[in-house]
Amino acid sequence: MKTFWIRFWKETEGQDLVEYALIVAAIALAMVAAVRGVVTALNSLYESIAAGLAFTSS
């Protein structure tokens, strides 16, 4: 049983997959944050355009 636990803790197989998954998760979080920023900016732009059009058509 002792050798099983020693081998288990020293085993590095599959470590690369976990690292790649963490990198992909970090990139995904960064993309979500960037998209939210773009959405906020676009929403503000469209609101100002709509307000300008409503003002000129009155």
PyRosetta script that sets phi, psi and omega in degrees:
from pyrosetta import init, pose_from_sequence

init()
pose = pose_from_sequence("MKTFWIRFWKETEGQDLVEYALIVAAIALAMVAAVRGVVTALNSLYESIAAGLAFTSS")
pose.set_psi(1, -37.9)
pose.set_omega(1, 180.0)
pose.set_phi(2, -63.0)
pose.set_psi(2, -41.8)
pose.set_omega(2, -179.7)
pose.set_phi(3, -67.2)
pose.set_psi(3, -32.0)
pose.set_omega(3, 177.2)
pose.set_phi(4, -62.3)
pose.set_psi(4, -47.1)
pose.set_omega(4, -179.2)
pose.set_phi(5, -67.7)
pose.set_psi(5, -36.4)
pose.set_omega(5, 177.3)
pose.set_phi(6, -64.8)
pose.set_psi(6, -46.7)
pose.set_omega(6, 178.4)
pose.set_phi(7, -64.3)
pose.set_psi(7, -38.3)
pose.set_omega(7, 179.7)
pose.set_phi(8, -61.8)
pose.set_psi(8, -44.0)
pose.set_omega(8, -178.0)
pose.set_phi(9, -73.4)
pose.set_psi(9, -27.4)
pose.set_omega(9, -178.9)
pose.set_phi(10, -88.6)
pose.set_psi(10, -13.6)
pose.set_omega(10, -176.9)
pose.set_phi(11, -69.0)
pose.set_psi(11, 131.0)
pose.set_omega(11, -179.1)
pose.set_phi(12, -116.2)
pose.set_psi(12, 4.6)
pose.set_omega(12, -180.0)
pose.set_phi(13, -66.4)
pose.set_psi(13, 132.0)
pose.set_omega(13, -178.5)
pose.set_phi(14, 91.9)
pose.set_psi(14, -4.7)
pose.set_omega(14, -178.9)
pose.set_phi(15, -66.1)
pose.set_psi(15, -39.2)
pose.set_omega(15, 179.8)
pose.set_phi(16, -61.6)
pose.set_psi(16, -39.5)
pose.set_omega(16, 179.9)
pose.set_phi(17, -62.0)
pose.set_psi(17, -41.9)
pose.set_omega(17, 178.5)
pose.set_phi(18, -65.0)
pose.set_psi(18, -41.6)
pose.set_omega(18, 178.8)
pose.set_phi(19, -63.4)
pose.set_psi(19, -42.9)
pose.set_omega(19, 178.1)
pose.set_phi(20, -64.8)
pose.set_psi(20, -38.6)
pose.set_omega(20, 178.5)
pose.set_phi(21, -64.0)
pose.set_psi(21, -40.0)
pose.set_omega(21, 177.8)
pose.set_phi(22, -66.2)
pose.set_psi(22, -38.7)
pose.set_omega(22, 177.9)
pose.set_phi(23, -65.3)
pose.set_psi(23, -44.0)
pose.set_omega(23, 179.0)
pose.set_phi(24, -63.2)
pose.set_psi(24, -40.6)
pose.set_omega(24, 178.6)
pose.set_phi(25, -64.3)
pose.set_psi(25, -41.1)
pose.set_omega(25, 178.6)
pose.set_phi(26, -65.0)
pose.set_psi(26, -41.6)
pose.set_omega(26, 177.9)
pose.set_phi(27, -64.5)
pose.set_psi(27, -41.2)
pose.set_omega(27, 179.7)
pose.set_phi(28, -63.1)
pose.set_psi(28, -42.1)
pose.set_omega(28, 178.4)
pose.set_phi(29, -64.3)
pose.set_psi(29, -40.3)
pose.set_omega(29, 177.9)
pose.set_phi(30, -64.3)
pose.set_psi(30, -39.5)
pose.set_omega(30, 179.2)
pose.set_phi(31, -66.6)
pose.set_psi(31, -39.7)
pose.set_omega(31, 177.9)
pose.set_phi(32, -62.1)
pose.set_psi(32, -44.0)
pose.set_omega(32, 179.1)
pose.set_phi(33, -63.5)
pose.set_psi(33, -41.3)
pose.set_omega(33, -179.9)
pose.set_phi(34, -66.6)
pose.set_psi(34, -42.0)
pose.set_omega(34, -179.7)
pose.set_phi(35, -65.4)
pose.set_psi(35, -38.8)
pose.set_omega(35, 177.6)
pose.set_phi(36, -62.5)
pose.set_psi(36, -39.7)
pose.set_omega(36, 177.3)
pose.set_phi(37, -64.1)
pose.set_psi(37, -41.7)
pose.set_omega(37, 178.6)
pose.set_phi(38, -66.1)
pose.set_psi(38, -41.0)
pose.set_omega(38, 179.6)
pose.set_phi(39, -62.7)
pose.set_psi(39, -42.6)
pose.set_omega(39, 178.8)
pose.set_phi(40, -62.8)
pose.set_psi(40, -43.7)
pose.set_omega(40, 179.3)
pose.set_phi(41, -64.8)
pose.set_psi(41, -43.4)
pose.set_omega(41, 179.4)
pose.set_phi(42, -65.7)
pose.set_psi(42, -39.3)
pose.set_omega(42, 178.5)
pose.set_phi(43, -62.0)
pose.set_psi(43, -43.4)
pose.set_omega(43, 178.0)
pose.set_phi(44, -63.7)
pose.set_psi(44, -41.8)
pose.set_omega(44, 178.9)
pose.set_phi(45, -62.7)
pose.set_psi(45, -47.6)
pose.set_omega(45, -179.6)
pose.set_phi(46, -64.5)
pose.set_psi(46, -37.2)
pose.set_omega(46, 177.8)
pose.set_phi(47, -64.8)
pose.set_psi(47, -41.0)
pose.set_omega(47, 179.5)
pose.set_phi(48, -68.7)
pose.set_psi(48, -36.7)
pose.set_omega(48, 176.4)
pose.set_phi(49, -65.0)
pose.set_psi(49, -44.8)
pose.set_omega(49, 179.6)
pose.set_phi(50, -63.3)
pose.set_psi(50, -40.6)
pose.set_omega(50, 178.5)
pose.set_phi(51, -65.5)
pose.set_psi(51, -40.0)
pose.set_omega(51, 177.9)
pose.set_phi(52, -65.0)
pose.set_psi(52, -40.8)
pose.set_omega(52, 179.1)
pose.set_phi(53, -68.5)
pose.set_psi(53, -38.3)
pose.set_omega(53, 179.3)
pose.set_phi(54, -66.9)
pose.set_psi(54, -36.1)
pose.set_omega(54, -179.2)
pose.set_phi(55, -69.8)
pose.set_psi(55, -40.4)
pose.set_omega(55, -177.3)
pose.set_phi(56, -76.5)
pose.set_psi(56, -26.2)
pose.set_omega(56, -177.8)
pose.set_phi(57, -86.7)
pose.set_psi(57, -8.8)
pose.set_omega(57, -178.9)
pose.set_phi(58, -79.8)
pose.dump_pdb("model.pdb")
